[in-house]
Amino acid sequence: FFFETTGLYQNLLRMPRDKIPGYVQDGLRQSVTRKQNERNPNINSGIGIRSSYDLQETEIVAVNLVCAKFLQILSISVVLVGIVTELKEEQRVAIRKRAVETGRAQRLGSDWQGDEDHPPPTQNTVRVDFSSPLIAVGPAPLQRFLKLSIGPATDVFLDTTYVDDKIRLGRGATSGSRFVFQRVGDESPQANLWRSLVASPSPLPAKKIGLVIFGLVAVKLLATVLLLLAPSAPSSAVSTALASLAIPLKPLAWLKTGFLCLLAFLLNQSGGVVEGEETSS
């Protein structure tokens, strides 16, 4: 009732290095940096992480785009975009082993019986280092200016089991989740909306906005306490400033303050995603 999905798109395309926006590279940069900072050589932070985040002449870019409507009025777009790394055979074997050991392979269904029931990833399996999810609102032409990056960068393994001119079948290489995509024309405005969203200007980091809101609420709470504790005194510049910052002793004012605290808390959350952990896709 509140949200209606109007489109779900996935793109895999080759792009020249100089055409890839900086925001698209953030996920790869964070994965590589995390691996370079490891002090214990026995720890492997992830399968298929590159040794350097320097881009090749051309790179494969993966894009997930979800378009929705809120209350049939407000347009919302959610974008995941990242750099693709092709995997070697031993890395694909390691992915299957991890899926079985962690129990993720059992998500294939109730008929899962053992290792042999989880099909091994094909040679089309890739690692994708996604940048932080990007959320944009408003009319499509304005969404590039009304956007936030919220949550951590993530990395997933995707397998393409079949592709032709009309459809592409995908599978999560660790979970076995299936995806069916139908090809749309290159002229589709929604399918290409992601290009303007990841272009300049850079999205505002949601966590920083949350911290600013927390700071403002803390200042107002402090002003309220000081105003309540201060003895009655003639009007002064200090007391006037405190009065302007303090939260009025009215239920509606405190309800608004509670809403701001909740909003700031949500903006600082990761949505349950653990940074640096290969997700179940």
C-alpha positions in Angstrom: 0.0 0.0 0.0 2.7 2.5 1.0 5.4 1.3 -1.5 5.0 0.1 -5.1 7.9 -1.2 -7.0 7.8 0.2 -10.6 11.0 -1.3 -11.9 13.9 -3.6 -11.1 17.0 -3.5 -13.3 20.4 -5.1 -13.4 23.2 -4.0 -15.8 26.5 -5.5 -16.5 28.6 -3.4 -18.9 32.1 -2.6 -19.8 33.3 0.9 -19.3 36.6 2.7 -20.0 38.6 3.5 -16.9 38.3 7.3 -17.4 34.5 7.1 -17.7 33.9 5.3 -14.3 32.7 7.9 -11.7 34.7 8.0 -8.4 31.6 6.9 -6.4 31.5 3.6 -8.3 35.0 2.8 -7.3 34.5 3.3 -3.5 33.5 -0.4 -2.9 36.6 -1.8 -4.5 38.8 0.8 -2.8 37.5 -0.2 0.6 37.9 -3.9 0.0 41.5 -3.6 -1.1 42.3 -1.2 1.7 40.8 -3.6 4.3 43.0 -6.4 2.9 46.1 -4.3 2.8 45.6 -3.4 6.5 45.5 -7.0 7.7 48.3 -7.7 10.1 47.7 -11.4 10.4 48.8 -13.2 7.2 46.6 -16.2 8.2 43.4 -14.1 7.9 41.7 -13.8 4.5 39.2 -11.0 4.4 37.6 -12.2 1.3 37.8 -14.4 -1.8 39.0 -12.7 -5.0 39.9 -9.3 -3.5 42.4 -7.5 -5.8 45.9 -6.6 -4.6 45.4 -3.0 -5.8 42.5 -0.7 -6.5 44.1 0.7 -9.6 41.7 0.2 -12.4 42.4 -1.6 -15.7 41.9 0.1 -19.1 38.3 -1.2 -19.2 36.3 -2.6 -16.3 33.0 -4.4 -16.0 30.6 -2.4 -13.9 27.6 -4.1 -12.2 24.5 -2.0 -11.5 21.3 -2.9 -9.5 18.5 -0.3 -9.7 15.2 -0.4 -7.9 12.5 2.2 -8.7 9.5 2.6 -6.5 6.7 5.0 -5.6 5.8 6.0 -2.1 2.0 6.6 -1.6 1.8 6.8 -5.4 3.3 10.2 -5.3 7.0 10.3 -4.3 9.5 8.6 -6.7 12.3 6.7 -5.0 15.4 5.1 -6.6 17.8 2.8 -4.9 21.1 2.0 -6.6 23.9 -0.5 -6.0 26.9 -0.1 -8.3 30.3 -1.6 -8.2 33.4 -3.0 -9.9 33.4 -6.6 -11.1 36.4 -8.9 -10.6 36.5 -12.2 -12.6 37.4 -15.2 -10.5 39.8 -18.1 -11.1 38.7 -21.8 -10.8 40.2 -22.2 -7.3 38.4 -19.2 -6.1 35.1 -20.5 -7.4 35.8 -23.8 -5.6 36.4 -21.8 -2.4 33.1 -20.0 -2.8 31.2 -23.3 -3.0 33.1 -24.7 0.0 32.2 -21.6 2.0 28.5 -21.8 1.0 28.4 -25.4 2.3 30.4 -24.8 5.5 28.3 -21.8 6.5 25.0 -23.5 5.8 24.0 -20.9 3.2 23.7 -23.6 0.6 20.7 -25.0 2.5 18.7 -21.9 1.5 18.2 -23.6 -1.8 15.2 -25.4 -0.3 14.0 -28.1 1.9 15.2 -30.9 -0.4 18.8 -29.9 0.2 20.6 -33.1 1.3 24.3 -32.4 1.2 27.3 -30.9 -0.6 26.4 -32.5 -4.0 23.0 -30.7 -4.0 24.6 -27.3 -4.2 25.6 -26.8 -7.8 29.2 -25.4 -8.2 29.5 -21.9 -9.5 30.1 -21.7 -13.3 33.0 -20.0 -15.0 30.8 -16.9 -15.3 30.9 -16.3 -11.5 32.3 -12.9 -10.5 32.9 -10.9 -7.4 31.3 -7.5 -7.2 32.5 -4.8 -4.8 29.5 -2.6 -4.4 29.8 1.0 -3.1 27.4 2.1 -0.4 23.7 2.0 -1.4 22.5 5.2 -2.9 19.0 6.4 -2.3 17.5 9.3 -4.3 14.0 10.8 -4.1 11.9 13.2 -6.2 11.3 13.6 -9.9 13.8 11.8 -12.0 15.6 14.9 -13.4 16.2 16.2 -9.8 17.2 12.9 -8.2 20.9 13.4 -8.9 20.8 16.4 -6.5 18.5 14.7 -3.9 20.5 11.6 -2.9 22.1 10.0 0.1 24.6 7.2 0.5 23.5 5.0 3.3 25.0 1.8 4.8 28.4 0.2 4.2 30.0 -1.0 1.0 29.3 -4.7 0.4 30.7 -7.5 -1.7 28.8 -10.4 -3.3 29.4 -13.3 -5.7 27.1 -13.4 -8.8 26.8 -16.3 -11.3 25.2 -16.0 -14.7 24.0 -19.4 -15.6 22.3 -18.5 -18.9 22.1 -15.5 -21.2 20.8 -14.8 -24.7 19.4 -11.8 -26.6 16.1 -11.8 -24.5 16.8 -13.1 -21.0 19.6 -13.6 -18.5 19.4 -16.1 -15.6 21.5 -15.2 -12.5 22.2 -17.0 -9.3 23.7 -16.0 -6.0 26.9 -18.0 -5.9 26.7 -18.7 -2.2 23.0 -18.7 -1.5 21.6 -20.1 -4.7 19.0 -17.4 -5.0 17.7 -17.2 -8.5 17.2 -14.1 -10.7 15.4 -13.8 -14.0 16.0 -10.6 -16.1 14.4 -9.7 -19.4 16.4 -7.4 -21.7 15.0 -3.9 -22.2 16.0 -1.4 -24.9 19.0 0.8 -24.4 16.6 3.8 -24.7 14.7 2.9 -21.5 14.9 6.1 -19.4 14.5 4.1 -16.1 17.1 1.5 -16.9 19.6 4.3 -17.5 18.6 6.4 -14.6 21.6 5.1 -12.5 24.1 7.0 -14.7 22.9 10.4 -13.6 22.6 9.2 -10.0 26.2 8.1 -9.6 27.5 11.2 -11.5 28.5 14.4 -9.7 27.6 15.9 -7.3 28.6 13.2 -4.8 25.8 11.9 -2.5 25.6 13.1 1.0 26.8 10.4 3.5 23.7 9.5 5.7 25.9 8.8 8.7 27.3 12.3 8.7 23.7 13.7 8.5 22.7 11.5 11.4 25.7 12.8 13.5 24.7 16.4 12.7 21.1 15.7 13.8 22.4 14.0 17.0 24.6 17.0 17.7 21.7 19.5 17.2 19.5 17.5 19.5 22.2 17.3 22.2 22.7 21.1 22.1 19.0 21.7 22.5 18.8 19.2 25.4 21.7 20.8 27.1 20.1 24.3 26.7 16.9 22.9 28.1 18.6 21.5 31.2 20.7 24.6 31.8 17.6 26.8 31.5 15.6 24.6 34.0 18.5 24.5 36.5 19.5 28.2 36.3 18.0 30.4 39.0 15.6 33.1 37.9 17.7 36.1 36.8 17.2 39.2 34.8 17.2 38.8 31.1 20.6 38.5 29.6 22.2 37.5 26.3 23.0 34.1 27.6 19.5 33.4 29.0 18.0 34.6 25.7 20.2 32.3 23.7 19.4 29.4 25.9 15.7 30.1 25.6 15.9 30.1 21.8 17.8 26.8 21.8 15.8 25.0 24.5 13.0 22.5 23.7 9.6 23.9 24.7 7.9 22.0 27.5 5.1 20.9 25.3 4.3 17.3 24.3 4.4 18.0 20.5 7.9 19.6 20.8 9.3 16.5 22.6 7.5 14.2 20.1 9.4 16.0 17.3 12.6 15.7 19.2 12.1 12.0 19.7 11.4 11.6 15.9 14.7 13.4 15.1 16.6 11.1 17.5 15.0 8.1 15.8 15.8 9.5 12.3 19.4 10.1 13.3 19.7 6.6 14.7 18.3 5.0 11.5 20.7 7.0 9.4 23.6 5.6 11.4 22.6 2.0 10.9 23.9 -0.4 8.3 20.6 -2.2 7.7 22.0 -5.4 9.2 24.9 -5.6 6.6 28.3 -6.3 8.0 31.0 -4.3 6.2 33.5 -6.6 4.5 31.5 -9.8 4.7 30.5 -11.5 1.5 26.7 -11.4 1.5 24.4 -14.2 0.6 23.9 -13.2 -3.0 
